[in-house]
Amino acid sequence: VLRDDFRQPPGDVVVAAGEPAVLECVPPRGHPEPSVSWKKNGVRVSDKDERLTIRGGKLMVASTHKSDAGVYVCVASNVVGERDSEPAELVVF
């Protein structure tokens, strides 16, 4: 089972360059419990970048760069399938 509605979709975030940013997401209820990943401008975010941490649905950027700005989507997935949240914009000024 994987429901359609995100318990908390990410919201837009505005930060100054160099500041940390946090995008929050609480995935829909599902069985098994869905895992959360993120897409930026349609491309899956890799946690290979040491500035990025994905923990418990949150996407944390330690020190934002101009290049981090974009449209982010929270992706909940389990064996049944996956759901994308509404998009949220990260603005870095």
Secondary structure, DSSP 4 states (H G I P E B T S, - for coil): -B-SS-SB----EEE-TTS-EEE--BPPPBSSPPEEEEEETTEEPPTTSTTEEEETTEEEESS--GGG-EEEEEEEEETTEEEE---EEEEE-
